[in-house]
């Protein structure tokens, strides 16, 4: 009896250790699954850019075409065959090309996510943004109306890839190229006075820009 008595606590201890190990393993598996699910559903900067500033969504439903300013991947500031580039303001485009030539010496290319847009294209992007963000007020932080958009007038260009936007943030003023909105690191406009006086202070987002209140 004494032998049996000494073995039972050992068996219970082993059982409890095994059970605890299984519980911890299950918790780890569930935690990993929840983390991966949350990460995959969270929007990224590329999601915002593709949804509000690029041509992917618009081209997919056939509502607008490259004649309206939609652009495929790989378009640079030298791609005159696309209306989204060719219809940009001539001075803005020239400044972008001069900056691009200098950036190329550092191994950086300027790809255009979006440049000039037709009013139809802009209206479609705005409609999509309202659906995406749930209200006109929130959508206005990312997409302007056709009547106020600097893309429709050809006075703004969205540059892709973080190395290019970082280069322009540091050197763009030398060419009169400035970031305008803090929430849009890809959006650049021409400010010739910046060559001598640096770029003006950025707006938090387009809703703070007086030009968007017209």
Backbone torsions as a table, in degrees:
resi	resn	phi	psi	omega
1	UNK	NA	-36.5	-179.4
2	UNK	-63.7	-32.8	178.7
3	UNK	-68.7	-41.5	179.7
4	UNK	-64.8	-39.8	-178.3
5	UNK	-63.2	-36.8	-178.2
6	UNK	-77.0	-21.6	-178.8
7	UNK	-83.3	-30.6	-174.0
8	UNK	-62.7	-46.7	177.4
9	UNK	-58.1	-37.3	179.2
10	UNK	-62.8	-39.4	-179.7
11	UNK	-67.7	-41.8	179.0
12	UNK	-63.9	-41.0	179.4
13	UNK	-61.7	-42.2	179.5
14	UNK	-65.7	-40.1	-179.4
15	UNK	-64.3	-43.8	179.9
16	UNK	-63.7	-39.8	179.4
17	UNK	-64.2	-41.1	179.2
18	UNK	-65.9	-43.7	179.7
19	UNK	-62.7	-44.2	178.6
20	UNK	-61.4	-40.2	179.0
21	UNK	-63.0	-40.3	178.9
22	UNK	-65.4	-40.6	178.9
23	UNK	-62.4	-45.6	179.9
24	UNK	-63.9	-39.7	178.5
25	UNK	-64.1	-43.6	179.2
26	UNK	-63.0	-40.7	179.2
27	UNK	-63.8	-39.5	179.7
28	UNK	-65.3	-42.4	-180.0
29	UNK	-64.2	-45.6	179.8
30	UNK	-63.6	-41.8	179.4
31	UNK	-62.3	-42.1	177.8
32	UNK	-62.2	-42.7	179.8
33	UNK	-62.1	-44.8	-179.9
34	UNK	-64.6	-39.2	179.0
35	UNK	-63.6	-45.0	-179.7
36	UNK	-65.6	-37.0	178.8
37	UNK	-65.8	-42.5	179.6
38	UNK	-65.9	-40.8	-178.9
39	UNK	-65.3	-39.5	-177.1
40	UNK	-71.6	-25.6	-178.3
41	UNK	-90.8	-14.5	-179.0
42	UNK	-73.7	134.5	179.6
43	UNK	-71.2	144.1	177.4
44	UNK	-109.2	172.3	179.0
45	UNK	-62.1	-34.0	178.5
46	UNK	-68.7	-31.3	176.0
47	UNK	-63.7	-44.8	179.9
48	UNK	-62.1	-46.0	-178.3
49	UNK	-63.3	-45.2	-178.2
50	UNK	-67.3	-36.5	-176.6
51	UNK	-76.5	-30.5	-171.8
52	UNK	-115.9	-18.7	-172.1
53	UNK	-127.9	-11.0	-178.6
54	UNK	-102.2	-176.8	-177.4
55	UNK	-102.9	0.8	-172.7
56	UNK	-60.0	-53.3	-176.9
57	UNK	-64.8	-43.5	-176.1
58	UNK	-64.5	-41.7	-179.4
59	UNK	-67.8	-31.1	-173.3
60	UNK	-63.3	-35.9	-177.3
61	UNK	-94.5	2.5	173.1
62	UNK	77.8	6.7	-176.2
63	UNK	-72.7	-36.3	179.9
64	UNK	-132.8	164.5	-175.9
65	UNK	-130.8	-173.6	177.2
66	UNK	-63.2	-24.8	175.7
67	UNK	-65.8	-20.2	178.0
68	UNK	-92.7	-3.3	177.6
69	UNK	109.1	0.3	175.7
70	UNK	-66.3	147.8	-175.9
71	UNK	-131.3	137.6	172.5
72	UNK	-78.3	176.1	177.1
73	UNK	-70.2	154.6	175.1
74	UNK	85.8	5.8	178.7
75	UNK	-79.1	133.5	178.7
76	UNK	-111.1	176.9	179.5
77	UNK	-69.6	-6.8	178.6
78	UNK	-100.4	4.3	-174.6
79	UNK	-87.3	78.9	-177.0
80	UNK	-67.8	-14.3	-177.2
81	UNK	-73.3	-9.0	179.8
82	UNK	-106.9	132.5	-179.1
83	UNK	-59.7	-34.1	-179.7
84	UNK	-60.4	-23.6	176.4
85	UNK	-99.8	-49.9	-174.7
86	UNK	-62.0	-29.3	-177.1
87	UNK	-90.3	5.5	174.0
88	UNK	-67.7	154.6	174.0
89	UNK	-51.7	133.8	-173.4
90	UNK	-59.8	-40.8	-179.2
91	UNK	-68.9	-39.5	177.0
92	UNK	-62.7	-44.9	-178.3
93	UNK	-65.0	-40.9	179.1
94	UNK	-63.6	-42.4	178.9
95	UNK	-64.0	-40.6	178.6
96	UNK	-63.2	-39.8	-179.2
97	UNK	-70.3	-36.5	176.4
98	UNK	-65.8	-41.9	177.8
99	UNK	-65.9	-39.5	179.9
100	UNK	-63.2	-38.2	178.8
101	UNK	-64.2	-38.6	178.2
102	UNK	-70.3	-40.7	-179.7
103	UNK	-66.0	-30.9	179.7
104	UNK	-60.9	-29.5	177.1
105	UNK	-65.3	-22.0	176.8
106	UNK	-97.4	9.4	178.7
107	UNK	78.1	23.7	-176.5
108	UNK	-116.1	133.0	176.8
109	UNK	-108.0	146.6	178.0
110	UNK	-99.8	102.8	175.3
111	UNK	-94.9	141.9	-176.8
112	UNK	-101.2	116.7	174.1
113	UNK	-79.7	-36.4	177.7
114	UNK	-161.7	139.5	178.6
115	UNK	-127.7	-117.1	175.1
116	UNK	-66.3	144.6	175.9
117	UNK	-136.1	146.0	173.0
118	UNK	-73.3	162.5	177.3
119	UNK	-61.7	-36.1	179.7
120	UNK	-63.4	-44.1	179.0
121	UNK	-62.5	-45.2	-179.5
122	UNK	-62.0	-42.5	179.2
123	UNK	-62.3	-37.8	179.3
124	UNK	-67.5	-42.6	177.9
125	UNK	-61.9	-39.3	179.5
126	UNK	-65.6	-43.5	178.2
127	UNK	-60.2	-42.1	178.6
128	UNK	-65.6	-38.2	-179.7
129	UNK	-66.9	-38.4	177.8
130	UNK	-62.8	-42.6	177.5
131	UNK	-65.7	-38.8	-177.0
132	UNK	-69.6	-44.5	-173.6
133	UNK	-97.8	-9.7	171.6
134	UNK	91.5	-6.8	178.7
135	UNK	-161.9	157.6	177.0
136	UNK	-66.0	-35.2	-178.0
137	UNK	-63.9	-44.7	-179.4
138	UNK	-72.3	-38.5	179.4
139	UNK	-62.2	-32.7	-178.2
140	UNK	-64.8	-16.5	176.7
141	UNK	-72.5	-13.6	-175.0
142	UNK	-126.4	-31.3	-174.7
143	UNK	-133.2	128.0	179.2
144	UNK	-87.4	166.7	172.9
145	UNK	-73.0	162.4	179.3
146	UNK	-61.8	-30.7	-178.3
147	UNK	-74.6	-20.9	-178.6
148	UNK	-115.2	-10.5	-174.5
149	UNK	-64.0	131.3	175.4
150	UNK	-76.9	-14.6	174.1
151	UNK	-74.6	-40.2	179.8
152	UNK	-64.0	-37.1	178.3
153	UNK	-80.5	-8.6	179.4
154	UNK	83.8	16.2	-174.9
155	UNK	-104.1	13.5	179.3
156	UNK	-145.1	148.9	178.2
157	UNK	-140.4	137.4	177.7
158	UNK	-101.1	117.3	-176.9
159	UNK	-97.1	133.9	-179.0
160	UNK	-91.7	161.8	176.1
161	UNK	75.4	131.0	-172.7
162	UNK	-66.0	-29.6	-179.9
163	UNK	-67.1	-36.4	179.2
164	UNK	-71.1	-43.3	179.9
165	UNK	-67.6	-33.6	176.7
166	UNK	-67.1	-40.5	178.8
167	UNK	-62.9	-44.7	-179.7
168	UNK	-67.3	-35.7	177.7
169	UNK	-62.3	-32.4	-179.0
170	UNK	-86.8	-39.5	-172.2
171	UNK	-114.4	-8.1	-173.0
172	UNK	-58.0	-36.7	-178.2
173	UNK	-58.8	-28.3	178.5
174	UNK	-63.2	-20.0	-179.4
175	UNK	-114.3	7.3	-178.7
176	UNK	78.1	19.7	-178.2
177	UNK	-104.9	124.8	-173.0
178	UNK	-132.0	142.6	165.8
179	UNK	-71.6	140.9	-176.9
180	UNK	-109.7	-33.8	-175.5
181	UNK	-121.9	135.1	-179.8
182	UNK	-66.8	-29.6	-177.9
183	UNK	-85.8	-0.8	179.9
184	UNK	-129.8	81.6	-178.2
185	UNK	-67.8	-8.8	-178.9
186	UNK	-94.2	-13.9	-171.8
187	UNK	-90.7	120.3	-179.6
188	UNK	-128.3	144.5	176.5
189	UNK	-132.2	165.1	-179.2
190	UNK	-89.9	126.1	174.3
191	UNK	-131.9	87.1	-175.5
192	UNK	-54.7	-32.6	-179.2
193	UNK	-65.2	-18.4	-179.4
194	UNK	-66.1	-22.4	-180.0
195	UNK	-59.4	-37.2	179.4
196	UNK	-101.9	-26.0	-171.8
197	UNK	-122.7	9.9	-179.3
198	UNK	69.5	166.7	-176.7
199	UNK	-72.6	149.1	177.8
200	UNK	-69.9	165.2	177.7
201	UNK	-62.7	138.8	-177.2
202	UNK	-77.1	150.1	169.6
203	UNK	-79.9	152.4	178.0
204	UNK	-60.5	-42.3	176.6
205	UNK	-163.9	173.7	-175.5
206	UNK	-57.9	-24.5	-179.1
207	UNK	-67.9	-14.7	177.8
208	UNK	-95.7	-1.7	-177.8
209	UNK	-88.7	118.3	-178.9
210	UNK	-57.0	-27.9	179.7
211	UNK	-64.9	-25.3	-178.4
212	UNK	-83.7	-3.3	-178.2
213	UNK	-97.8	4.7	-176.9
214	UNK	-68.8	NA	NA
